[in-house]
Amino acid sequence: MIRSILYNKIFLLFVVFVGFSNFYGQKKFTLVLDAGHGGSDTGATRTYPDLGPVQEKDITLGIVLKLGRMLEKNKEYKVIYTRKVDEYPSLTYRTNLANKSDADLFISVHVNSSSSRSATAQGTETFVQGPNQNKTNLDVAKAENDVIFLDDQDRENFASYNPNSPESLIALKIQQSKYLEASLIIGGLVEDNFVKKDKRLSRGVKQENLHVLRMNAMPSILIETGFVNNYDDARYISSDEGQQAIAESIYNAIVSYKKMVDRNVKKPEPEKPAEQPLKNDFRILLMSTPNKYSTDDPALKGLKYILTIKEGGLYKYYYGTTNYASVRDTNLKTAKDAGFRNASAISFVPNQSLGAGYYTLEVYSGKGKLDSKSPILKTIPDLIRNKENGVFYYTYGKYKSLEEAVKAQKDLEQKGIANTVIEKKLK
Ligand SMILES: [Zn+2]
């Protein structure tokens, strides 16, 4: 139920933009189907005594061809394949093809593999673009030089489209957040079908920084159909029946998604204004704890885009940054789904200077002092050293705003010093 409420909310926002091109162009609903890997790039592979070699490139092609055959039977769909045989088109070729084709939806099919040798990881997951990569999508859209009108009003406003004008940039930014919202919808439908129709284990819809998603100027998803190093998954995804069931689930999701789009083209929502950005940034507070975790620690449950801010001796872990209410709500749901039941959205005033106090970077903490030959001390000689309750803390720099501290943190990362923590020091 939570999901359908979220859908409705998100849906209102993207209806106008998705509907427009179909309504005016009367064009077919164009899908780019991308079978991951191929040719010399086998992708994830595992050989089993009874199954023989199970190769990602074969499974993805099998599923995509089955899915394409179903879609091609329906005259409303136009299907474009990035590959139909065992060959390797580059990632750039795949995204260029999608952008050139003016596609309505991009679906990339893959097979997962877990790093653990225990092979306990199992099930499906679907990726959409990460929350912080709107800028790249924006640049792609600009380069495509192809403004998408959000509604009639925009059509007038942007009649003389100039990709570098501030107005056009705002329109494109809104359009980018629509892609994300539409991608979340189709991703949710795919995973729903896997669970309800195929009784698969779903690991959910996640945001990730992946080339094929980042470089596409359209709603895009990447489906991990199962784990090659899990025997049950491997047997299922390498079988004809398993691939057929997966293709049908994706097909059902596409049909439902298109119905949502069509229904709203015929019966447009009365004057739903496009979502405007909020004044403040929002981050999702996952937890406040005296424990310090690095960003890949299991305690963070695989969530990416973590910002850690230390305050009053506690480490606060924040997920995602956005100034769109819909993305904020989605991020909060992602955090709760990941297991952070008490997660909450926290508002940040952008570029706010601390009146009394400053931000600094905690570069190192530990029971022992840093060795004088430590690469950290070599890179930053002017560290400030403190000792509290038997723990040594090394900090660096003073910054008035969080944004300045984040920038300094990125600069240090470039120099090879990772996992620093921003500390807020109030006087
Ligand atoms: Zn893959």
Boltz pocket constraint, residues with backbone or C-beta under 6 A from the ligand:
constraints:
  - pocket:
      binder: B
      contacts: [[A, 36], [A, 37], [A, 43], [A, 44], [A, 56], [A, 109], [A, 110], [A, 111]]
      max_distance: 6.0
